[in-house]
Amino acid sequence: MDPRQPREKPSAMKVLVMTVGVIVALVLLGYFFGGK
């Protein structure tokens, strides 16, 4: 068992990172295309 990798919620962290990435991408697209 590797203590550096807690096996609690590895998939949840991936989903969180992906969700944040999608939100940032949508915000940037809306800013560039809608703001200007």
Number of C-alpha atoms within 10 A of each C-alpha: 6 6 6 6 9 9 10 8 10 10 10 10 11 11 12 11 12 12 12 12 12 12 12 12 12 12 13 13 12 12 11 10 9 9 8 6
